[in-house]
Amino acid sequence: MRRIDAVIFDMDGLLLDSERLAMDALVSAGTALGYDIPPAFCHLMIGAPADRCRELVTERYGADFPLERYFATQEEHLRALVAAGRLALKRGVGELLDALDRHRIPRAIATSSSRARTDHHLALVSIAARFDHIVTRDDVPRGKPNPDPFLKAASLLGVAPEGCLVLEDSFNGIRAAHAAAMRVVMVPDLLDPTEEMRGLAHRIVDSLHDVIGLIEESRHAAAA
């Protein structure tokens, strides 16, 4: 493990246990509009920016599908789930951030979510102040699987891509990190790793607790 100069986090499904809520909202929004939109199809949208999600739905359900009404309804359903107190941090978030504090390692978030949703959700779980920078889909020309979000985060942190460690749960996020020439650790959430992901990821771990060991390993290697 080479020295880690900065860590870049995905948000949904990595820091926040929010992907399940988003999937439930996608399914229930379809039901509300009279469409059967199965969870397996919704999983294709994990880690994808809003423009790509719209493309996927149009490809599947046709040009006559009420696209804008569907995603507006999904947003309403998601907000209701969040307001009901169902948004929570993933296991190990606090401990990992504490470890980065101890080693004075800068960190950022690079997410496919909008600025409004990102700010709202991070405020609810009270961790925004623990990150040096937050990059959303609104801040870059192209979202994941393009490398733009991660390259933007690295630039803001003042760290070269090769010095960054990316933490991701989604396939598109891992592809984006790899395209940015960054080491990426997969922490699976709703998607199990595929052979492609095993080839792209530096490591695959069970939880963010395991990343603490990688940070310590990096520090020891750099000091040797």
C-alpha positions in Angstrom: 0.0 0.0 0.0 1.6 3.3 -1.2 1.2 6.4 0.9 -2.3 7.8 1.0 -2.2 11.6 0.8 -6.0 12.1 0.6 -9.2 10.1 0.7 -12.2 10.7 -1.5 -15.6 9.3 -0.4 -18.7 8.5 -2.4 -21.8 9.4 -0.5 -24.9 7.3 -1.1 -24.4 3.7 -0.2 -20.9 4.4 1.2 -21.2 7.1 3.8 -25.0 7.1 4.0 -27.3 4.1 4.1 -29.4 5.8 1.5 -29.4 3.6 -1.6 -32.1 1.3 -0.1 -34.3 4.4 0.4 -33.7 5.6 -3.1 -34.5 2.2 -4.6 -37.7 2.0 -2.5 -38.7 5.5 -3.7 -38.0 4.6 -7.4 -40.3 1.5 -7.1 -43.1 3.3 -5.2 -43.0 6.3 -7.6 -43.6 3.9 -10.5 -46.5 2.3 -8.7 -48.0 5.7 -8.0 -48.0 6.5 -11.7 -49.3 3.0 -12.7 -46.0 1.4 -13.8 -44.3 -1.7 -12.6 -40.7 -0.7 -12.1 -38.9 -3.6 -10.5 -36.0 -3.3 -8.0 -33.6 -5.1 -10.4 -34.1 -2.4 -13.0 -33.7 0.3 -10.3 -30.3 -1.1 -9.3 -29.0 -0.1 -12.8 -29.3 3.5 -11.6 -27.1 3.0 -8.5 -24.1 5.4 -8.8 -25.4 7.0 -12.0 -26.0 10.7 -12.4 -29.5 12.0 -13.0 -29.1 12.4 -16.7 -28.0 8.8 -17.1 -30.9 7.6 -15.0 -33.3 9.4 -17.3 -31.7 7.8 -20.3 -32.1 4.3 -18.7 -35.8 4.8 -17.9 -36.5 6.2 -21.4 -34.7 3.3 -23.1 -36.7 0.8 -21.0 -40.2 2.4 -20.9 -40.2 4.5 -24.1 -40.5 8.2 -25.0 -44.1 8.4 -23.8 -43.1 7.6 -20.2 -43.8 10.6 -17.9 -40.2 11.0 -17.1 -40.1 14.3 -15.2 -43.2 13.4 -13.2 -41.7 10.1 -12.3 -38.5 11.5 -10.9 -40.3 14.4 -9.2 -42.5 11.7 -7.5 -39.5 9.7 -6.6 -37.9 12.7 -5.0 -41.1 13.3 -3.0 -41.2 9.7 -1.8 -37.5 9.8 -0.9 -38.0 13.0 1.1 -40.8 11.3 3.0 -38.6 8.3 3.9 -35.8 10.7 5.0 -38.3 12.8 7.0 -39.5 9.6 8.7 -36.0 9.2 10.2 -34.8 6.4 8.0 -31.5 8.0 6.8 -28.5 6.7 8.7 -24.8 6.6 8.5 -23.1 3.5 7.3 -21.2 1.3 9.8 -17.7 2.7 10.5 -18.0 6.2 9.2 -17.2 7.9 12.5 -14.3 5.7 13.3 -12.8 6.1 9.9 -13.1 9.9 10.0 -11.5 9.8 13.4 -8.5 7.8 12.0 -8.1 10.4 9.2 -8.1 13.1 11.8 -5.4 11.4 13.8 -3.2 11.2 10.7 -4.2 14.6 9.4 -5.3 13.2 6.1 -7.5 15.5 4.0 -10.7 14.2 2.6 -13.5 15.1 0.2 -16.8 13.7 -1.0 -17.5 13.2 -4.7 -21.1 12.2 -5.3 -23.5 11.7 -8.2 -26.3 13.4 -6.2 -27.3 17.0 -6.7 -26.0 19.8 -4.5 -29.4 20.3 -2.9 -29.9 16.7 -2.0 -26.3 16.3 -0.9 -26.4 19.3 1.4 -29.7 18.3 2.9 -28.7 14.7 3.6 -25.3 15.6 5.1 -26.9 18.2 7.3 -29.3 15.6 8.7 -26.4 13.3 9.7 -24.1 16.2 10.8 -20.9 15.2 9.0 -20.5 17.9 6.3 -18.0 19.8 8.5 -15.7 16.8 8.7 -14.8 17.1 4.9 -12.5 19.6 3.3 -14.5 19.7 0.1 -17.7 18.3 -1.3 -18.1 17.8 -5.1 -21.6 17.1 -6.5 -23.0 16.2 -9.9 -23.8 19.9 -10.3 -20.1 20.9 -10.0 -18.7 18.9 -13.0 -19.3 18.7 -16.7 -19.7 14.9 -16.6 -20.8 12.6 -13.9 -19.6 9.0 -13.0 -18.5 6.8 -14.7 -16.4 9.6 -16.1 -13.5 10.7 -13.9 -14.5 14.3 -13.6 -15.9 14.2 -10.0 -12.8 12.6 -8.6 -10.4 14.7 -10.5 -12.2 17.8 -9.3 -12.0 16.6 -5.7 -8.3 15.9 -6.0 -7.7 19.3 -7.5 -9.5 21.0 -4.7 -7.5 19.0 -2.2 -4.3 19.8 -3.9 -3.3 16.2 -4.2 -2.2 14.3 -7.3 -4.6 11.5 -8.5 -2.0 8.8 -7.6 -2.0 10.0 -4.0 -5.7 9.6 -3.6 -7.6 6.7 -2.2 -11.2 6.5 -3.4 -13.9 4.6 -1.4 -16.9 3.5 -3.5 -19.8 1.0 -3.5 -21.1 1.4 -7.0 -19.8 0.1 -10.3 -19.9 3.5 -12.0 -18.0 5.0 -9.1 -15.3 2.4 -9.3 -15.0 2.9 -13.1 -14.8 6.6 -12.6 -12.0 6.3 -10.0 -10.1 3.9 -12.2 -10.4 6.3 -15.1 -9.0 9.0 -12.8 -5.9 6.8 -12.2 -6.8 6.6 -8.5 -6.6 3.6 -6.2 -10.2 2.6 -5.3 -11.5 0.4 -2.5 -14.9 -1.2 -3.0 -17.2 -1.4 0.0 -20.2 -3.3 -1.4 -23.7 -2.1 -0.5 -26.5 -3.3 -2.7 -24.3 -4.5 -5.5 -22.0 -7.6 -5.1 -18.6 -7.3 -6.8 -18.3 -8.6 -10.3 -15.2 -9.9 -12.1 -14.9 -6.5 -13.7 -14.9 -4.8 -10.2 -12.4 -7.2 -8.8 -10.1 -6.3 -11.7 -10.5 -2.5 -11.2 -10.6 -2.3 -7.4 -7.4 -2.1 -5.4 -9.2 -3.9 -2.5 -12.7 -5.1 -1.8 -13.6 -4.9 1.9 -16.6 -5.7 4.1 -17.0 -2.3 5.8 -15.4 1.1 6.4 -13.9 -0.4 9.5 -11.6 -2.4 7.3 -10.4 0.8 5.6 -8.9 2.0 8.9 -6.5 -0.9 8.6 -5.5 0.2 5.1 -4.8 3.7 6.3 -2.6 2.4 9.1 -0.9 0.1 6.7 -0.1 3.0 4.4 1.3 5.1 7.2 3.6 2.3 8.4 4.8 1.7 4.9 5.5 5.4 4.3 7.5 5.5 7.6 9.6 2.4 6.9 
